[in-house]
Amino acid sequence: GLARLVPGVVGDQQSVAEESFSAGLLDFPHYTRPPEFRGMRVPAVLLSGHHEAIRLWRRKEQLRRTRRRRPDLLERATLSDEDRRLLEEIEREEV
């Protein structure tokens, strides 16, 4: 936990900066191989190799998961314009 925040413990500090708990939101879903397991498929975007699309998918799922499970965290979070746009998309999708 906290040791990851000490400079030098984690090789790539960007990894720490992008972790959900440092942003005050729940984490996005993580997938491993194979691309299909027991009838569940990894979202195609994660297999696409398109880094920006993957980044947006992860952020959207992070916001979706936080909205469903811990909406109180969203109330305290500092959200970007992009985050607010993604939350609007989520709200439209879940109607």
Secondary structure by P-SEA (a helix, b strand, c coil): ccccccccccccaaaaaacccccccccccccccccccccccccccccccaaaaaaaaaaaaaaaaaaaccccccccccccaaaaaaaaaaaaaac
